């Protein structure tokens, strides 16, 4: 300090402007002192940097204290607030991750010539975009390239060696001399770049994109009514992105040139045209006219095997496509896509973790809550209680709701014979013939919703695996029958009755207990049902102990 002044501090302070890029501030500081940006950093005692703009900005922020001490200000404004238009950029990055799009093109620093002239060469953070944008002050599209040499500003680090004002294009141009001491630069005054007013359609499309992105970024819980469905603002925005991607490939239309801008805006207008329709059928008609929502494509595929889970699918677009095809889809597809629900949907995508860690995927009925034979009375009048094969087939239909499980796998998991895999198709054929299939489909959907709201206190899947015949036989042998002396106990048949009560199945589908007649009939002529139930309950308590308690639920359970 000398005479009240800090001799180590540079005499001229160049404060960053609101929303200004740190690299723009560095260039303006260097130009004020008649130096290059690289020479300015060297004079400040900072190591030489030759890197991309994001890495250089990180470097400047890391040395903010040294820059503040030497220049009297930080490389960025203290009240650094997000631009209201940056929500679209943030949501676009989030969409690319959520929908597994892959790496998006890097953001490009665009510019408004009139703003450059009015601000003294300041380049704004809100100009760094992947998507096309317009200057809100002058209502002109932001330019991407120098009109003279075609270079993208700040795309190469050559700007750090330019001792010119920030509005002069520093890129190398023309034939370069053999000497490395002299280089021919473009030198075009970017303030003079020609612009044209933003068209009404472009302005409206950009405004709607920003409005949708702002609502999605705010995590608005207010449902958005689109094509007859109520969805979140984020799902609505993702549907726009998905339609753009299907129409023109979103990674290609984000290229930093006028062609990419025009393609993106035209694809966005087409997306809004589809989503502005009042019903799903009207939206699907517009989509079909422009070859969108392709049932064989990757955005809304109509397949019922594991391919449907390879990537996430937008729930709004899925509902539109599926609702428009509800009269032509097969019964298996109607189950897989849950067409009886208010909003049909694709099965959940394959999660990014080990499959063995997943007990059940969202959107489908867990096998743990489905008995081998559906509870009596839940599907009356479509299926009679004494029609055991139909009740077992209905259990398989319930397991198919929202799932891509194969019929053979469902039969195996429910403990049914392998040959039973064709029985659901026969049941569906019979019900379609007598006109009751649609009603049964709605009843299955209601049952699935009820089970999701009130899950049983029984893990049927664990019980099917745990109730081995040896354990059941041991439970029956250890049971004392003196509590009901009038019952003539057939322990083999009692073991079968215990198995089907404990697992929610029917003993005729078990290889050890199979019989053509219901087991209850073997006891009906000998005693009252209550006395038989008492024996089964006592044997069930012992079986619980022997199996290690796969669940803590009751012996039997019925839906409320």
RODO-2510 file (C-alpha; in nm, 4 decimals, decimal comma):
residues 560
     n   res          X          Y          Z
     1     x     0,0000     0,0000     0,0000
     2     x     0,1301     0,3505    -0,0821
     3     x    -0,0647     0,6720    -0,0258
     4     x    -0,3821     0,4699     0,0266
     5     x    -0,3436     0,2771    -0,2992
     6     x    -0,2685    -0,0926    -0,3556
     7     x     0,0258    -0,0964    -0,5985
     8     x    -0,0347    -0,4629    -0,6819
     9     x    -0,3825    -0,3944    -0,8138
    10     x    -0,4338    -0,3026    -1,1751
    11     x    -0,5595     0,0540    -1,2127
    12     x    -0,8587    -0,0055    -1,4395
    13     x    -1,1538    -0,2122    -1,3204
    14     x    -1,3683    -0,3786    -1,5840
    15     x    -1,6728    -0,5175    -1,4031
    16     x    -1,8626    -0,8096    -1,5570
    17     x    -2,2035    -0,7218    -1,6912
    18     x    -2,5198    -0,9070    -1,5858
    19     x    -2,5512    -1,2435    -1,7597
    20     x    -2,2025    -1,2079    -1,9138
    21     x    -1,9855    -1,5084    -1,9909
    22     x    -1,6584    -1,5146    -1,7897
    23     x    -1,4585    -1,5600    -2,1116
    24     x    -1,6267    -1,2492    -2,2534
    25     x    -1,5258    -1,0543    -1,9425
    26     x    -1,1649    -1,1776    -1,9802
    27     x    -1,1572    -1,0634    -2,3424
    28     x    -1,2945    -0,7209    -2,2533
    29     x    -1,0335    -0,6829    -1,9763
    30     x    -0,7545    -0,7775    -2,2164
    31     x    -0,8840    -0,5388    -2,4821
    32     x    -0,9040    -0,2539    -2,2284
    33     x    -0,5325    -0,2993    -2,1532
    34     x    -0,4385    -0,3565    -2,5182
    35     x    -0,3319    -0,7143    -2,4597
    36     x    -0,4409    -1,0630    -2,5640
    37     x    -0,6380    -1,2771    -2,3240
    38     x    -0,3489    -1,5222    -2,2943
    39     x    -0,1043    -1,2398    -2,2166
    40     x    -0,3448    -1,0992    -1,9568
    41     x    -0,3539    -1,4284    -1,7675
    42     x     0,0254    -1,4493    -1,7839
    43     x     0,0598    -1,0953    -1,6472
    44     x    -0,1711    -1,1888    -1,3616
    45     x     0,0638    -1,4701    -1,2711
    46     x    -0,1738    -1,7453    -1,3742
    47     x    -0,0434    -2,0423    -1,5731
    48     x    -0,1051    -2,0510    -1,9454
    49     x    -0,4420    -2,2001    -2,0396
    50     x    -0,5328    -2,3336    -2,3815
    51     x    -0,8639    -2,5120    -2,3384
    52     x    -1,2296    -2,5147    -2,4325
    53     x    -1,4623    -2,2439    -2,3051
    54     x    -1,6227    -2,4577    -2,0275
    55     x    -1,2811    -2,5640    -1,8959
    56     x    -1,1505    -2,2092    -1,9123
    57     x    -1,4521    -2,0814    -1,7205
    58     x    -1,3919    -2,3434    -1,4516
    59     x    -1,0303    -2,2279    -1,4398
    60     x    -1,1322    -1,8620    -1,3969
    61     x    -1,3747    -1,9480    -1,1186
    62     x    -1,1077    -2,1490    -0,9400
    63     x    -0,8765    -1,8417    -0,9408
    64     x    -1,1563    -1,5945    -0,8611
    65     x    -0,9829    -1,4659    -0,5478
    66     x    -0,6608    -1,3865    -0,7324
    67     x    -0,8520    -1,2127    -1,0095
    68     x    -1,0537    -1,0112    -0,7578
    69     x    -0,7365    -0,8979    -0,5775
    70     x    -0,5665    -0,7913    -0,9008
    71     x    -0,8581    -0,6522    -1,1017
    72     x    -1,1023    -0,5492    -0,8299
    73     x    -1,3821    -0,7819    -0,9426
    74     x    -1,4649    -1,1480    -0,9945
    75     x    -1,4920    -1,3015    -1,3429
    76     x    -1,8684    -1,3269    -1,3075
    77     x    -2,1473    -1,1154    -1,1664
    78     x    -2,2194    -1,1660    -0,7974
    79     x    -2,5953    -1,1958    -0,8568
    80     x    -2,5557    -1,4732    -1,1110
    81     x    -2,9140    -1,5836    -1,1714
    82     x    -3,0348    -1,8322    -1,4277
    83     x    -3,1841    -1,6876    -1,7395
    84     x    -3,5555    -1,7643    -1,7714
    85     x    -3,4826    -1,9178    -2,1113
    86     x    -3,2229    -2,1621    -1,9745
    87     x    -3,4966    -2,3973    -1,8542
    88     x    -3,5236    -2,5362    -2,2070
    89     x    -3,1520    -2,6234    -2,2072
    90     x    -3,1709    -2,7868    -1,8645
    91     x    -3,4778    -2,9909    -1,9534
    92     x    -3,3250    -3,0973    -2,2837
    93     x    -3,0226    -3,2410    -2,1031
    94     x    -3,2490    -3,4161    -1,8542
    95     x    -3,4596    -3,5618    -2,1360
    96     x    -3,1501    -3,6999    -2,3118
    97     x    -3,0536    -3,8858    -1,9930
    98     x    -3,4032    -4,0077    -1,9024
    99     x    -3,4820    -4,1359    -2,2515
   100     x    -3,1322    -4,2687    -2,3221
   101     x    -3,0854    -4,0512    -2,6302
   102     x    -2,7089    -4,0403    -2,6006
   103     x    -2,4723    -3,7483    -2,5957
   104     x    -2,6177    -3,4233    -2,7275
   105     x    -2,4107    -3,1760    -2,9296
   106     x    -2,2254    -2,9220    -2,7179
   107     x    -2,3947    -2,5887    -2,6549
   108     x    -2,2992    -2,3167    -2,9029
   109     x    -2,2341    -1,9521    -2,8152
   110     x    -2,4596    -1,7494    -3,0422
   111     x    -2,4818    -1,3728    -3,0633
   112     x    -2,7021    -1,0766    -3,1396
   113     x    -2,5108    -0,8134    -3,3437
   114     x    -2,7116    -0,5237    -3,2003
   115     x    -2,6529    -0,6366    -2,8408
   116     x    -2,2799    -0,6618    -2,9121
   117     x    -2,2831    -0,3035    -3,0336
   118     x    -2,4863    -0,1691    -2,7404
   119     x    -2,2953    -0,3520    -2,4648
   120     x    -1,9438    -0,2812    -2,5837
   121     x    -1,8752    -0,6391    -2,6899
   122     x    -2,0260    -0,8405    -2,4027
   123     x    -2,1172    -1,2008    -2,4818
   124     x    -2,4043    -1,3287    -2,2656
   125     x    -2,4524    -1,6587    -2,0882
   126     x    -2,8069    -1,6779    -2,2239
   127     x    -2,6550    -1,6931    -2,5730
   128     x    -2,4970    -2,0319    -2,5056
   129     x    -2,7618    -2,2654    -2,6436
   130     x    -2,8206    -2,5997    -2,8037
   131     x    -3,1589    -2,4891    -2,9265
   132     x    -3,2298    -2,1938    -3,1560
   133     x    -3,3091    -1,8726    -2,9752
   134     x    -3,4069    -1,5142    -3,0370
   135     x    -3,2917    -1,1927    -2,8784
   136     x    -3,5767    -1,0784    -2,6513
   137     x    -3,4666    -0,7153    -2,6872
   138     x    -3,4340    -0,6863    -3,0643
   139     x    -3,6580    -0,9805    -3,1673
   140     x    -3,4112    -1,1263    -3,4139
   141     x    -3,2737    -1,4817    -3,4291
   142     x    -2,9389    -1,5262    -3,2578
   143     x    -2,6657    -1,5890    -3,5136
   144     x    -2,4386    -1,8911    -3,4961
   145     x    -2,1568    -1,8209    -3,7404
   146     x    -1,9521    -1,5290    -3,8658
   147     x    -2,1038    -1,4172    -4,1989
   148     x    -1,7537    -1,3653    -4,3421
   149     x    -1,5588    -1,6817    -4,2558
   150     x    -1,8381    -1,9114    -4,1301
   151     x    -1,6638    -1,9838    -3,7985
   152     x    -1,8538    -2,0384    -3,4741
   153     x    -1,7445    -1,7872    -3,2065
   154     x    -1,5266    -1,9314    -2,9268
   155     x    -1,5258    -2,2718    -3,0976
   156     x    -1,1422    -2,2633    -3,1039
   157     x    -0,8988    -2,1194    -2,8512
   158     x    -0,7417    -1,8927    -3,1167
   159     x    -0,9484    -1,6049    -2,9758
   160     x    -0,7183    -1,5969    -2,6704
   161     x    -0,4294    -1,4763    -2,8890
   162     x    -0,6266    -1,1914    -3,0506
   163     x    -0,5533    -0,8321    -2,9422
   164     x    -0,8768    -0,7076    -3,0995
   165     x    -1,2081    -0,5907    -2,9523
   166     x    -1,4500    -0,8732    -2,8661
   167     x    -1,6765    -0,7837    -3,1560
   168     x    -1,4068    -0,8560    -3,4144
   169     x    -1,3983    -1,2153    -3,5439
   170     x    -1,0561    -1,3560    -3,4414
   171     x    -1,0692    -1,6799    -3,6391
   172     x    -0,7963    -1,7672    -3,8887
   173     x    -0,9041    -1,7086    -4,2467
   174     x    -0,7631    -1,7429    -4,5951
   175     x    -0,4192    -1,8668    -4,6863
   176     x    -0,1850    -1,8543    -4,3878
   177     x     0,1738    -1,7308    -4,4321
   178     x     0,4574    -1,9775    -4,3673
   179     x     0,5801    -1,7766    -4,0705
   180     x     0,4173    -1,8671    -3,7409
   181     x     0,4643    -1,5116    -3,6130
   182     x     0,1974    -1,3709    -3,8420
   183     x    -0,1479    -1,5104    -3,8962
   184     x    -0,4276    -1,3890    -4,1183
   185     x    -0,7454    -1,3392    -3,9177
   186     x    -1,0985    -1,2868    -4,0386
   187     x    -1,1374    -0,9442    -3,8746
   188     x    -1,5069    -0,9130    -3,9553
   189     x    -1,7020    -0,6713    -3,7360
   190     x    -1,9736    -0,8937    -3,5897
   191     x    -2,1783    -0,5891    -3,4936
   192     x    -2,2465    -0,5397    -3,8639
   193     x    -2,3740    -0,8936    -3,9251
   194     x    -2,7052    -0,8793    -4,1135
   195     x    -3,0158    -0,9994    -3,9320
   196     x    -3,3822    -1,0360    -4,0209
   197     x    -3,6870    -1,0065    -3,7941
   198     x    -3,8111    -1,3247    -3,6357
   199     x    -4,1121    -1,4670    -3,8192
   200     x    -4,4454    -1,4996    -3,6428
   201     x    -4,4461    -1,8802    -3,6640
   202     x    -4,0890    -1,9031    -3,5350
   203     x    -4,1617    -1,6632    -3,2497
   204     x    -4,4745    -1,8543    -3,1481
   205     x    -4,2959    -2,1904    -3,1613
   206     x    -4,0014    -2,0665    -2,9552
   207     x    -4,2334    -1,9073    -2,7023
   208     x    -4,4327    -2,2292    -2,6602
   209     x    -4,1132    -2,4336    -2,6205
   210     x    -3,9857    -2,2002    -2,3491
   211     x    -4,3228    -2,1930    -2,1737
   212     x    -4,3473    -2,5727    -2,1698
   213     x    -3,9876    -2,6055    -2,0491
   214     x    -4,0410    -2,3510    -1,7700
   215     x    -4,3481    -2,5418    -1,6463
   216     x    -4,1552    -2,8709    -1,6561
   217     x    -3,8536    -2,7238    -1,4761
   218     x    -4,0814    -2,5866    -1,2031
   219     x    -4,2089    -2,9428    -1,1355
   220     x    -4,5622    -2,8163    -1,1716
   221     x    -4,8191    -3,0565    -1,0258
   222     x    -5,1038    -2,8933    -1,2135
   223     x    -5,2165    -3,1502    -1,4741
   224     x    -5,1954    -3,0498    -1,8382
   225     x    -5,4889    -3,1605    -2,0531
   226     x    -5,3512    -3,2972    -2,3804
   227     x    -5,5490    -3,5029    -2,6350
   228     x    -5,8000    -3,6032    -2,3698
   229     x    -5,5411    -3,7146    -2,1123
   230     x    -5,4234    -3,5385    -1,7986
   231     x    -5,0427    -3,5474    -1,7760
   232     x    -4,7660    -3,3617    -1,5968
   233     x    -4,5908    -3,0658    -1,7554
   234     x    -4,2718    -3,2729    -1,7776
   235     x    -4,4425    -3,5572    -1,9654
   236     x    -4,5939    -3,3002    -2,2011
   237     x    -4,2511    -3,1484    -2,2734
   238     x    -4,0951    -3,4919    -2,3191
   239     x    -4,3686    -3,5775    -2,5684
   240     x    -4,2666    -3,2700    -2,7692
   241     x    -3,9017    -3,3786    -2,7603
   242     x    -3,9952    -3,7341    -2,8597
   243     x    -4,1951    -3,6143    -3,1611
   244     x    -3,9063    -3,3898    -3,2653
   245     x    -3,6687    -3,6836    -3,2337
   246     x    -3,8943    -3,9132    -3,4357
   247     x    -3,9466    -3,6503    -3,7033
   248     x    -3,5903    -3,5256    -3,7515
   249     x    -3,3550    -3,6863    -3,4914
   250     x    -3,2995    -3,4445    -3,2073
   251     x    -2,9218    -3,4857    -3,2083
   252     x    -2,9076    -3,3750    -3,5727
   253     x    -3,1377    -3,0747    -3,5505
   254     x    -2,9273    -2,9323    -3,2661
   255     x    -2,6380    -2,8795    -3,5059
   256     x    -2,5166    -2,5151    -3,4935
   257     x    -2,6376    -2,4003    -3,8334
   258     x    -2,9434    -2,2497    -3,9945
   259     x    -3,0546    -2,5810    -4,1419
   260     x    -3,0639    -2,7428    -3,7995
   261     x    -3,2549    -2,4457    -3,6603
   262     x    -3,5170    -2,4595    -3,9326
   263     x    -3,5581    -2,8370    -3,8966
   264     x    -3,5974    -2,8148    -3,5205
   265     x    -3,8585    -2,5412    -3,5368
   266     x    -4,0542    -2,7144    -3,8111
   267     x    -4,0461    -3,0411    -3,6149
   268     x    -4,1582    -2,8568    -3,3007
   269     x    -4,4504    -2,7000    -3,4890
   270     x    -4,5499    -3,0465    -3,6079
   271     x    -4,5306    -3,1778    -3,2516
   272     x    -4,7591    -2,9015    -3,1295
   273     x    -5,0018    -2,9743    -3,4123
   274     x    -5,0287    -3,3370    -3,2977
   275     x    -5,0602    -3,2569    -2,9272
   276     x    -5,3087    -2,9715    -2,9743
   277     x    -5,5812    -3,2109    -3,0885
   278     x    -5,8780    -3,2613    -2,8528
   279     x    -5,8817    -3,6429    -2,8584
   280     x    -5,6343    -3,9286    -2,8895
   281     x    -5,7892    -4,0431    -3,2177
   282     x    -5,7596    -3,6949    -3,3714
   283     x    -5,3984    -3,6663    -3,2537
   284     x    -5,3204    -4,0101    -3,3967
   285     x    -5,4731    -3,9120    -3,7317
   286     x    -5,2423    -3,6098    -3,7554
   287     x    -4,9463    -3,8246    -3,6499
   288     x    -5,0301    -4,0880    -3,9133
   289     x    -5,0522    -3,8211    -4,1790
   290     x    -4,6932    -3,7182    -4,1026
   291     x    -4,5680    -4,0746    -4,0387
   292     x    -4,5235    -4,0225    -3,6660
   293     x    -4,5982    -4,2543    -3,3710
   294     x    -4,4912    -4,5487    -3,5842
   295     x    -4,6106    -4,8771    -3,4240
   296     x    -4,2914    -5,0361    -3,5564
   297     x    -4,0618    -4,7528    -3,4469
   298     x    -3,8688    -4,7048    -3,1254
   299     x    -4,0823    -4,4277    -2,9743
   300     x    -4,4214    -4,6033    -2,9616
   301     x    -4,3553    -4,9691    -3,0504
   302     x    -4,6472    -5,2091    -3,0337
   303     x    -4,4655    -5,5240    -2,9239
   304     x    -4,5470    -5,7403    -2,6233
   305     x    -4,2107    -5,9039    -2,5574
   306     x    -3,8947    -5,7733    -2,3871
   307     x    -3,8275    -5,5303    -2,6726
   308     x    -4,0971    -5,3044    -2,5276
   309     x    -3,8740    -5,2506    -2,2221
   310     x    -3,5514    -5,1542    -2,3994
   311     x    -3,5989    -4,7814    -2,3551
   312     x    -3,8415    -4,5531    -2,1723
   313     x    -4,1532    -4,4471    -2,3604
   314     x    -4,3429    -4,1268    -2,3116
   315     x    -4,6748    -4,2022    -2,1346
   316     x    -4,8669    -3,9368    -2,3298
   317     x    -4,7564    -4,0545    -2,6739
   318     x    -4,8078    -4,4161    -2,5704
   319     x    -5,1630    -4,3428    -2,4576
   320     x    -5,2427    -4,1628    -2,7849
   321     x    -5,1049    -4,4429    -3,0010
   322     x    -5,2563    -4,7260    -2,7985
   323     x    -5,5990    -4,5633    -2,7654
   324     x    -5,6147    -4,5166    -3,1418
   325     x    -5,5443    -4,8889    -3,1945
   326     x    -5,7557    -5,0309    -2,9128
   327     x    -6,0028    -5,1968    -3,1521
   328     x    -5,7384    -5,3850    -3,3508
   329     x    -5,4873    -5,4927    -3,0850
   330     x    -5,4704    -5,8565    -2,9818
   331     x    -5,5933    -5,9633    -2,6362
   332     x    -5,2308    -6,0158    -2,5274
   333     x    -5,1473    -5,6578    -2,6300
   334     x    -5,4602    -5,5293    -2,4563
   335     x    -5,3366    -5,6896    -2,1351
   336     x    -4,9721    -5,5864    -2,1738
   337     x    -5,0607    -5,2236    -2,2462
   338     x    -5,3492    -5,2151    -1,9942
   339     x    -5,5995    -5,0844    -2,2458
   340     x    -5,8856    -5,1069    -1,9956
   341     x    -5,7248    -4,8355    -1,7812
   342     x    -5,7982    -4,4665    -1,8250
   343     x    -5,4505    -4,4169    -1,9731
   344     x    -5,2965    -4,7137    -2,1615
   345     x    -4,9205    -4,7367    -2,1297
   346     x    -4,6070    -4,9259    -2,2228
   347     x    -4,4486    -5,1594    -1,9677
   348     x    -4,1784    -5,0034    -1,7541
   349     x    -3,8309    -5,0016    -1,9158
   350     x    -3,5537    -5,2369    -1,8119
   351     x    -3,3894    -5,0701    -1,5098
   352     x    -3,0210    -4,9924    -1,5001
   353     x    -2,9378    -5,2428    -1,2281
   354     x    -2,9050    -5,6148    -1,1880
   355     x    -3,2296    -5,7902    -1,2684
   356     x    -3,1991    -6,0200    -0,9671
   357     x    -3,2266    -5,7134    -0,7430
   358     x    -3,5764    -5,6378    -0,8749
   359     x    -3,8626    -5,8075    -0,6963
   360     x    -4,1309    -5,6560    -0,9171
   361     x    -4,1422    -5,3805    -1,1759
   362     x    -4,3878    -5,0905    -1,1512
   363     x    -4,6925    -5,1040    -1,3729
   364     x    -4,7454    -5,4783    -1,3535
   365     x    -4,9145    -5,6990    -1,0975
   366     x    -4,6510    -5,8703    -0,8793
   367     x    -4,6662    -6,2477    -0,8889
   368     x    -4,6436    -6,2443    -0,5088
   369     x    -5,0029    -6,1166    -0,4834
   370     x    -5,1538    -6,3624    -0,7336
   371     x    -5,2692    -6,7069    -0,6177
   372     x    -5,2583    -7,0028    -0,8526
   373     x    -5,6376    -6,9919    -0,8775
   374     x    -5,8108    -6,6568    -0,8406
   375     x    -6,0253    -6,6076    -0,5340
   376     x    -6,3894    -6,7131    -0,5730
   377     x    -6,6362    -6,4367    -0,6436
   378     x    -6,3937    -6,1729    -0,7730
   379     x    -6,4801    -6,2292    -1,1407
   380     x    -6,8459    -6,3228    -1,1060
   381     x    -7,0528    -6,3364    -1,3286
   382     x    -6,7978    -6,3873    -1,6064
   383     x    -6,6293    -6,6863    -1,4398
   384     x    -6,8131    -6,9275    -1,2132
   385     x    -6,6552    -7,0264    -0,8829
   386     x    -6,6651    -7,3987    -0,9675
   387     x    -6,4846    -7,3406    -1,3004
   388     x    -6,1359    -7,3997    -1,1590
   389     x    -5,9524    -7,4076    -1,4972
   390     x    -6,1055    -7,0705    -1,5894
   391     x    -6,0082    -6,9221    -1,2521
   392     x    -5,6509    -7,0458    -1,3018
   393     x    -5,6469    -6,8996    -1,6533
   394     x    -5,7800    -6,5709    -1,5133
   395     x    -5,4893    -6,5668    -1,2678
   396     x    -5,2549    -6,5878    -1,5677
   397     x    -5,4429    -6,3059    -1,7394
   398     x    -5,4019    -6,0935    -1,4276
   399     x    -5,0269    -6,1668    -1,4238
   400     x    -5,0059    -6,0505    -1,7874
   401     x    -5,1436    -5,7028    -1,7103
   402     x    -4,8704    -5,4474    -1,7808
   403     x    -4,6125    -5,7234    -1,8203
   404     x    -4,4022    -5,8725    -2,0989
   405     x    -4,3751    -6,2085    -1,9210
   406     x    -4,4209    -6,5028    -2,1544
   407     x    -4,7272    -6,7196    -2,0951
   408     x    -4,5054    -7,0208    -2,0258
   409     x    -4,3133    -6,8246    -1,7613
   410     x    -4,6380    -6,7124    -1,5961
   411     x    -4,7589    -7,0733    -1,5837
   412     x    -4,4276    -7,1815    -1,4297
   413     x    -4,4318    -6,9057    -1,1681
   414     x    -4,7908    -6,9861    -1,0683
   415     x    -4,7076    -7,3536    -1,0322
   416     x    -4,9302    -7,4608    -1,3205
   417     x    -4,8449    -7,7381    -1,5676
   418     x    -4,6483    -7,6263    -1,8740
   419     x    -4,9332    -7,7364    -2,0993
   420     x    -5,1578    -7,4861    -1,9203
   421     x    -4,9889    -7,1972    -2,1051
   422     x    -5,2446    -7,2242    -2,3875
   423     x    -5,5483    -7,2161    -2,1573
   424     x    -5,5718    -6,8332    -2,1252
   425     x    -5,5977    -6,8024    -2,5032
   426     x    -5,8798    -7,0546    -2,5068
   427     x    -6,0603    -6,8625    -2,2315
   428     x    -6,0191    -6,5331    -2,4178
   429     x    -6,1438    -6,6898    -2,7418
   430     x    -6,4518    -6,8189    -2,5639
   431     x    -6,5245    -6,4826    -2,4024
   432     x    -6,4694    -6,2881    -2,7243
   433     x    -6,7141    -6,5206    -2,8937
   434     x    -6,9867    -6,4548    -2,6359
   435     x    -6,9056    -6,0803    -2,6151
   436     x    -6,7849    -6,0668    -2,2528
   437     x    -6,4124    -6,0142    -2,3108
   438     x    -6,4223    -5,6356    -2,2786
   439     x    -6,6109    -5,6577    -1,9504
   440     x    -6,3658    -5,9154    -1,8142
   441     x    -6,0737    -5,6963    -1,9204
   442     x    -6,2168    -5,4048    -1,7214
   443     x    -6,2797    -5,6352    -1,4240
   444     x    -5,9162    -5,7521    -1,4335
   445     x    -5,8000    -5,3899    -1,4451
   446     x    -6,0182    -5,3033    -1,1464
   447     x    -5,8846    -5,6056    -0,9589
   448     x    -5,5246    -5,5035    -1,0331
   449     x    -5,5958    -5,1523    -0,9038
   450     x    -5,7599    -5,2935    -0,5938
   451     x    -5,4588    -5,5189    -0,5249
   452     x    -5,2259    -5,2229    -0,5644
   453     x    -5,4290    -5,0235    -0,3118
   454     x    -5,4893    -5,3153    -0,0724
   455     x    -5,2133    -5,5742    -0,1266
   456     x    -5,2690    -5,9122     0,0386
   457     x    -5,0754    -5,9969     0,3525
   458     x    -4,9717    -6,3205     0,1852
   459     x    -4,6701    -6,3750    -0,0404
   460     x    -4,8179    -6,6413    -0,2675
   461     x    -4,5002    -6,6754    -0,4705
   462     x    -4,2884    -6,7442    -0,1605
   463     x    -4,5456    -6,9914    -0,0321
   464     x    -4,5518    -7,1820    -0,3594
   465     x    -4,1756    -7,2272    -0,3386
   466     x    -4,1640    -7,2941     0,0356
   467     x    -4,4530    -7,5434     0,0649
   468     x    -4,2582    -7,8538    -0,0325
   469     x    -4,4458    -8,1865    -0,0108
   470     x    -4,2023    -8,3165     0,2524
   471     x    -4,2688    -8,0203     0,4807
   472     x    -4,6438    -8,0493     0,4308
   473     x    -4,6316    -8,4191     0,5145
   474     x    -4,4290    -8,3430     0,8258
   475     x    -4,6806    -8,0766     0,9333
   476     x    -4,9702    -8,3193     0,8878
   477     x    -4,7934    -8,6036     1,0727
   478     x    -4,7120    -8,3812     1,3705
   479     x    -5,0718    -8,2670     1,4039
   480     x    -5,2819    -8,4280     1,6784
   481     x    -5,6373    -8,5133     1,5785
   482     x    -5,7907    -8,5574     1,9225
   483     x    -5,9582    -8,2165     1,8916
   484     x    -6,1913    -8,3640     1,6286
   485     x    -6,2225    -8,7354     1,7107
   486     x    -6,5204    -8,7947     1,4830
   487     x    -6,3168    -8,7144     1,1708
   488     x    -6,1681    -9,0063     0,9813
   489     x    -5,8427    -8,8424     0,8738
   490     x    -5,7003    -8,9276     0,5329
   491     x    -5,3649    -8,7623     0,5911
   492     x    -5,2628    -8,7724     0,2238
   493     x    -5,5785    -8,5891     0,1196
   494     x    -5,5464    -8,3551     0,4137
   495     x    -5,1968    -8,2689     0,2967
   496     x    -5,3372    -8,1721    -0,0421
   497     x    -5,6061    -7,9601     0,1188
   498     x    -5,3418    -7,7925     0,3334
   499     x    -5,1285    -7,7167     0,0261
   500     x    -5,4073    -7,5553    -0,1709
   501     x    -5,5255    -7,3545     0,1306
   502     x    -5,1736    -7,2390     0,2152
   503     x    -5,0747    -7,1428    -0,1419
   504     x    -5,4098    -7,0298    -0,2830
   505     x    -5,3933    -7,3037    -0,5450
   506     x    -5,5875    -7,6124    -0,6415
   507     x    -5,4444    -7,9523    -0,5576
   508     x    -5,5440    -8,1013    -0,8937
   509     x    -5,2596    -7,8963    -1,0491
   510     x    -5,0010    -8,0385    -0,8072
   511     x    -4,8205    -8,3548    -0,9235
   512     x    -4,8361    -8,5140    -0,5751
   513     x    -5,1926    -8,4221    -0,4812
   514     x    -5,3629    -8,4175    -0,8191
   515     x    -5,7147    -8,5574    -0,8428
   516     x    -6,0139    -8,5004    -1,0656
   517     x    -6,2471    -8,4194    -0,7761
   518     x    -6,2154    -8,1251    -0,5365
   519     x    -6,0534    -8,2302    -0,2107
   520     x    -6,3276    -8,0724    -0,0023
   521     x    -6,5702    -8,3340    -0,1363
   522     x    -6,3690    -8,6138     0,0296
   523     x    -6,4629    -8,4698     0,3697
   524     x    -6,8102    -8,3375     0,2970
   525     x    -6,9816    -8,6649     0,3851
   526     x    -6,7825    -8,7215     0,7029
   527     x    -6,7919    -8,4014     0,9027
   528     x    -6,8719    -8,0392     0,9008
   529     x    -6,6602    -7,7911     0,7048
   530     x    -6,5728    -7,6017     1,0232
   531     x    -6,4067    -7,9078     1,1751
   532     x    -6,2009    -7,9707     0,8608
   533     x    -6,1022    -7,6045     0,8528
   534     x    -5,9832    -7,6352     1,2122
   535     x    -5,7524    -7,9214     1,1199
   536     x    -5,6161    -7,7332     0,8214
   537     x    -5,5564    -7,4217     1,0288
   538     x    -5,3638    -7,6138     1,2941
   539     x    -5,1565    -7,7848     1,0258
   540     x    -5,0968    -7,4477     0,8603
   541     x    -4,9491    -7,3060     1,1809
   542     x    -4,7037    -7,5937     1,1939
   543     x    -4,6205    -7,5497     0,8250
   544     x    -4,5543    -7,1808     0,8883
   545     x    -4,2969    -7,2819     1,1483
   546     x    -4,1347    -7,5463     0,9301
   547     x    -4,1001    -7,3201     0,6249
   548     x    -3,9381    -7,0390     0,8239
   549     x    -4,2359    -6,8032     0,7924
   550     x    -4,2069    -6,6793     0,4309
   551     x    -4,4670    -6,4199     0,5311
   552     x    -4,6552    -6,3176     0,8411
   553     x    -4,9971    -6,3220     0,6823
   554     x    -5,3009    -6,5349     0,7625
   555     x    -5,3592    -6,8827     0,6281
   556     x    -5,6074    -6,7507     0,3719
   557     x    -5,6939    -6,4069     0,2327
   558     x    -5,9712    -6,2611     0,0147
   559     x    -5,9777    -5,9208    -0,1599
   560     x    -6,1841    -5,6601     0,0292
***
